[in-house]
């Protein structure tokens, strides 16, 4: 991510935090920057290591988990439950309402794409769940895929 884009994302993240009465502390901002700079999802321990290298300061993993929890509730960060890893939301600077996210995860290289799910698909899923006498707890969808680069490399 270019420095101009990152500055715009961080400025918008600060505004989102203000709108939710949450302070974007220097450490939270630095954790978000680690995720913005990464081209793949990171575990909390990956973030601890990168943070130590980039900022010459140690963070406890539990502190990172707390920061990620706060950032994910806004939502500036997403947790991939299937991977137990985190990534920055790809729509932080958007000014429109977002569709429910689905994550396409390449099982070969770890690349992730965040795509919105159309409301009619979400409604159909919710109806199907209700008809099965279940209640939806988490609507995030994570699909295991192969990105085109990895798929083409296998040919």
C-alpha positions in Angstrom: 0.0 0.0 0.0 1.4 3.4 -0.9 2.1 6.0 1.8 -0.7 8.3 0.5 -3.2 5.4 0.5 -2.1 4.3 4.0 -2.4 7.9 5.3 -6.0 8.1 3.9 -6.9 4.8 5.4 -5.4 5.7 8.8 -7.2 9.1 8.7 -10.5 7.4 8.0 -9.8 4.8 10.7 -9.3 7.6 13.2 -12.6 9.1 12.2 -14.4 5.8 12.5 -12.9 5.4 16.0 -14.0 9.0 17.0 -17.6 8.2 15.7 -17.7 5.2 18.0 -16.1 7.0 21.0 -13.0 4.8 20.7 -9.5 6.2 20.9 -7.2 5.1 18.1 -4.1 4.9 20.4 -0.6 4.9 18.9 -0.3 1.2 19.5 -3.7 0.4 18.0 -2.7 2.5 15.0 0.6 0.7 14.7 -1.1 -2.7 14.8 -3.5 -1.6 12.1 -0.5 -0.4 10.1 1.1 -3.8 10.4 -2.0 -5.4 8.9 -2.3 -2.7 6.2 1.3 -3.4 5.2 0.8 -7.2 5.0 -0.2 -8.9 1.8 -1.6 -11.8 3.8 -3.6 -12.4 7.0 -1.5 -12.5 10.2 -1.8 -14.2 13.5 -1.5 -12.2 16.7 2.0 -13.7 17.2 3.0 -12.6 13.6 1.9 -9.1 14.5 3.9 -9.2 17.8 7.0 -10.1 15.8 6.5 -7.5 13.1 5.6 -4.8 15.6 8.8 -5.5 17.6 10.9 -5.2 14.4 9.2 -2.1 13.1 8.8 -0.2 16.3 11.6 -1.6 18.5 9.1 -2.2 21.2 7.6 -5.5 22.6 3.9 -6.0 22.8 2.4 -8.9 24.8 0.3 -11.2 22.6 -2.7 -10.7 25.0 -2.5 -6.9 24.4 -2.5 -7.5 20.6 -5.6 -9.8 21.0 -7.3 -7.0 22.9 -6.4 -4.4 20.3 -7.6 -6.7 17.5 -10.9 -7.3 19.3 -11.5 -3.5 19.6 -10.5 -2.9 16.0 -12.6 -5.7 14.7 -15.8 -4.4 16.4 -15.5 -1.1 14.5 -14.9 -2.9 11.9 -11.4 -1.9 10.8 -10.0 -5.5 11.1 -11.5 -8.9 10.2 -10.7 -12.2 11.9 -10.6 -15.2 9.7 -11.9 -17.9 12.1 -10.8 -20.8 9.9 -7.2 -19.5 9.9 -7.2 -17.7 13.4 -5.6 -14.8 11.6 -6.5 -11.2 11.0 -6.5 -8.7 8.1 -7.3 -5.1 7.7 -10.8 -4.4 6.2 -10.4 -3.6 2.5 -13.3 -1.1 2.7 -12.1 1.3 5.4 -12.2 4.4 3.2 -15.5 3.6 1.5 -18.4 5.9 2.4 -21.2 3.6 1.4 -22.9 0.8 3.4 -21.1 -2.5 2.9 -22.5 -5.9 2.1 -21.8 -8.8 4.4 -18.2 -9.9 3.7 -17.1 -13.2 2.4 -13.5 -14.1 2.3 -11.9 -16.1 -0.5 -8.8 -17.8 1.0 -6.2 -19.3 -1.3 -5.1 -22.6 0.4 -1.9 -22.6 -1.5 -0.4 -19.1 -1.0 -2.6 -17.6 1.7 -3.8 -14.7 -0.3 -7.3 -13.4 0.7 -9.9 -11.4 -1.2 -12.7 -9.7 0.6 -15.9 -9.6 -1.4 -19.4 -8.5 -0.5 -22.3 -10.9 -0.5 -25.5 -9.7 -2.2 -28.4 -9.3 0.2 -30.6 -11.8 -1.7 -28.0 -14.5 -1.1 -27.8 -13.6 2.6 -31.6 -13.7 2.8 -31.7 -17.1 1.2 -29.1 -18.4 3.6 -31.0 -17.0 6.6 -34.3 -18.5 5.4 -32.6 -21.9 4.9 -31.1 -21.7 8.4 -34.4 -20.8 9.9 -36.2 -23.6 8.1 -33.6 -26.0 9.6 -34.5 -24.8 13.1 -31.2 -23.1 13.7 -30.2 -19.6 14.5 -27.3 -17.9 12.8 -24.5 -16.8 15.2 -21.8 -15.6 12.7 -22.7 -14.6 9.2 -19.1 -14.3 7.9 -18.4 -16.7 5.1 -14.9 -18.0 4.5 -14.4 -20.0 1.3 -11.3 -22.2 0.7 -10.1 -21.5 -2.8 -7.1 -21.4 -5.1 -6.2 -18.0 -6.5 -5.7 -17.9 -10.3 -1.9 -17.7 -9.9 -1.7 -20.8 -7.8 -4.3 -22.6 -10.0 -2.4 -21.8 -13.1 0.9 -22.8 -11.5 -0.5 -26.3 -11.0 -1.3 -26.8 -14.7 
